[in-house]
Amino acid sequence: MTAAENVCYTLINVPMDSEPPSEISLKNDLKGDVKLKTEALKKVIIMILNGEKLPGLLMTIIRFVLPLQDHTIKKLLLVFWEIVPKTTPDGRLLQEMILVCDAYRKDLQHPNEFIRGSTLRFLCKLKEAELLEPLMPAIRACLEHRHSYVRRNAVLAIYTIYRNFEHLIPDAPELIHDFLVNEKDASCKRNAFMMLIHADQDRALDYLSTCIDQVQTFGDILQLVIVELIYKVCHANPSERARFIRCIYNLLQSSSPAVKYEAAGTLVTLSSAPTAIKAAAQCYIDLIIKESDNNVKLIVLDRLIELKEHPSHERVLQDLVMDILRVLSTPDLEVRKKTLQLALDLVSSRNVEELVIVLKKEVIKTNNVTEHEDTDKYRQLLVRTLHSCSVRFPDMAANVIPVLMEFLSDNNEAAAADVLEFVREAIQRFDNLRPLIVEKMLEVFHAIKSVKIYRGALWILGEYCSTKEDIQSVMTELRRSLGEIPIVESEIKKEAGELKPEEEVSVGPAQKLVTEMGTYATQSALSSSRPAKKEEDRPPLRGFLLDGDFFVAASLATTLAKIALRYVSLVQEKKKQNSFIAEAMLLMATILHLGKSSLPKKPITDDDVDRISLCLKVLSECSPLMNDIFNKECRQSLSHMLSAKLEEEKLSQKKESEKRNVTVQPDDPISFMQLTAKNEMSSKEDQFQLSLLAAMGNTQRKEAADPLASKLNKVTQLTGFSDPVYAEAYVHVNQYDIVLDVLVVNQTSDTLQNCTLELATLGDLKLVEKPSPLTLAPHDFANIKANVKVASTENGIIFGNIVYDVSGAASDRNCVVLSDIHIDIMDYIQPASCTDAEFRQMWAEFEWENKVTVNTNIIDLNEYLQHILKSTNMKCLTPEKALSGYCGFMAANLYARSIFGEDALANVSIEKPINLGPEAPVTGHIRIRAKSQGMALSLGDKINLSQKKTSL
């Protein structure tokens, strides 16, 4: 182990601007009172940690500080003796250390349990057998101390000494086994049992066999260690499973959540029997419901989702869908989102009815809850889940639609839009539900508050009203929504009425009034409202039009044209036909009149005028061609869109199932566990070891086909081959931190002292600790590790130098400047997906935009898009069908999310300039939008760097 890899146990902060004290002043302070001694000892520790030697202070500390009984000084002395060099340059133990050893022998017999316990902890860190040998009898005696703090630290000290110097205490396993049998304290038992697991597994199993029935009564810390032992034993020797699996089942009932979680995870790896999977899943669900911490809920949910990925376990989990839905009681949106997705993946024809009932109750609940910021989003999630259920199980649609239709009048436009989308799909797919949907739509039509939803509802009513009665109902509803017509005259009259409040109040029979312009207007009982309530009393459609939103008028004109043409084909009487068409034309004409007047807040646009005029012309002529376009081809377009969408969903589901299904080819080799090499036991990996590595940030990702090649790709050369010190770094990116493993080679024939790697960072990176200095022998090498924390997704640069002293040389320190290390943004960006509506919303919200001009040598549009996707880790949201074919230009939306939860959007607009010939490269722009400036700029830089395809 190199000096750089020695573990640092204690971090002591020191102000950088303070002047380092001299050795003489420190000697004087160490002879002073207790307060001065404490401060001086802290300074000595800091100086030694920074590479100073200070050999002259050793005897001073032994004479004046070691005999003191002050607890603070004793604690600091433990740190001092841990870091101070204890050997001479030739490797022999210093004579003074005998005095230190005697002092610690006395501390091990001290009446105060804190001093005894902390001394035992310190002994765990000693690596000199000569120092430990005289202390062994005192350490053994501590196993019988009355206080548990001393006993548990004595066990740890014996374990580390046995592991490092077995000859000092060869009977340690036997000693600890006897101690374990008679011990009552939970923490002492846990430490002793853990030592037996690692030192003598057979003795640990013997002890467990004697008390296997009492395991449930043990403390949770001991139960966790027992789970670990059973896991290891059963993996090493599968024949032992039957003996211990009952014990794991019992631990699922433990009162400690940690034990339940570990026991469930172990049970799944030991047995794939349906009963075991069910018990583990049930345990996970209980944990999610009972634990208050959302992070815990999300972690355990992930374990459930992992279980579902296994084809044989999926069926067991399908029976637990209703239990999983209990998790929806959690207020956190992320937990609810994952739960609904999991339930949707597990739903089958056996339990879909129950699922829908629960979801309907949840939807109704959200209506009664006082508005919370996440309530709207949760309602949206529920609507989408019900939508998916209805599409997959058409029988459910009839139960779901009446509940969801109520939400069309919701204030939250997003939830209402989702309901509308669902209704549109349902009315197209399920012919038998059309009358029900039209009836419900007419009921809620008047209450719709959002203009966007109103337009959608108009389209559905116009498209699917097929009977004479329905068409009449729609017309009545539209007249009701528009209010009194002609609109301009009635509004002018209303304003005139407001100027004369005494006339406004009279609610008599209809009477004629003269307006300011000298025209007559009929006043009905409807208009007799107080001026203050004018806005509230306006019918919805009239309100939209007066606010200047005439796009809804264009939509209304199309609807009127459709229902009028359909009415003509249904009713044979010429008089009724003409009457209906005239009414529809009157409505369109009055809207055109309103649009051209000065009453609305914004005048009508030319596009809307054209559309309404077109509809008027269509109704005046009633040609069969127009009838076909309005009443057949619109519906066919929707049908094509829905079938394409369904096909896409089926394709993605098929891909998912193909990923999950493990296919075994006829000529695949059969692996026998007894003959498998240790490194090949992928399914038998030690989960405890993996989780520990993950926690320490040392997860070994599965490398590419050639692991050496992929690792070498991340090696950066920092200095030249002719420099006195050669350095290269392996950059290991592990989510929120970067580990730099720097190899330093002394290429000179001199000894380099205080060889220090000095690093600095640019961007949102932060150096965690300063690497400690080394001494390099001639032509020697060493590895230095440095940790850098990452706070956000943007390109970062690490730069620095190596400084050193040459032994015997009187010159200043030498310095070798290192090349910059560029941290790639791609290590933090992962492809993700979102709906079109979410993409548009984010596009509108994000304020940072970076426009990159396409500058490439690629001549094919699709090839360029694939190249950009590959080099930026983004996912293309535009469906493949929309990108297929060739028309000389292409537009696509891309989306990705960073591990920090930041979203990145991109829009690719490219074309092939035909006038420049077939070999002309692609041209165009890529617009990137993100919430933070760093993300937008970094992605833009990445695209700029990788646009051109390099020829191999």
Secondary structure, 3 states (H helix, E strand, C coil): CCHHHCCCCCCCCCCCCCCCCCHHHHHHHHCCCHHHHHHHHHHHHHHHHCCCCCHHHHHHHHHHCCCCCCHHHHHHHHHHHHHCCCECCCCCECCCHHHHHHHHHHHCCCCCHHHHHHHHHHHCCCCCHHHHHHHHHHHHHHCCCCCHHHHHHHHHHHHHHHHHCHHHCCCHHHHHHHHHHHCCCHHHHHHHHHHHHHHCHHHHHHHHHHCHHHHHHCCHHHHHHHHHHHHHHHHHCHHHHHHHHHHHHHHCCCCCHHHHHHHHHHHHHHCCCHHHHHHHHHHHHHHHHHCCCHHHHHHHHHHHHHHHHCHHHHHHHHCCHHHHHHHHHCCCHHHHHHHHHHHHHHCCCCCHHHHHHHHHHHHHHHHHCCCCCCHHHHHHHHHHHHHHHHHHCHHHHHHHHHHHHHHHHCCCHHHHHHHHHHHHHHHHHCHHHHHHHHHHHHHHHCCCCCHHHHHHHHHHHHHHCCCHHHHHHHHHHHHHHHCCCCHHHHHHHHHHHHHCHHHHHCCCCCEEEECCCCCEEEECHHHCCCHHHHHHHCCHHHHHHHCCCCHHHHHHHHHHHHHHHHHHHHCCCHHHHHHHHHHHHHHHHHHHHHHHCCCCCCCCCHHHHHHHHHHHHHHHHCCHHHHHHHHHHHHHHHHHHHHHHHHHHHHHHHHHHHHHCCCCCCCCCCCCHHHCCHHHCHHHCCHHHHHHHHHHCCCCCCCCCCHHHHHHCCEEECCCCCCCEEEEEEEEEECCEEEEEEEEEECCCCCEEEEEEEEEEECCEEECCCCCCEEECCCCEEEEEEEEEECCCCCEEEEEEEEEEECCCCCCCEEEECCCEEECHHHCEEECCCCHHHHHHHHHHCCEEEEEECCCCCCCHHHHHHHHHHHHCCEECCCHHHHCCCCCEEEEEEEEEECCCCEEEEEEEEECCHHHCCCCCCEEEEEEEECCHHHHHHHHHHHHHHCCCCCC
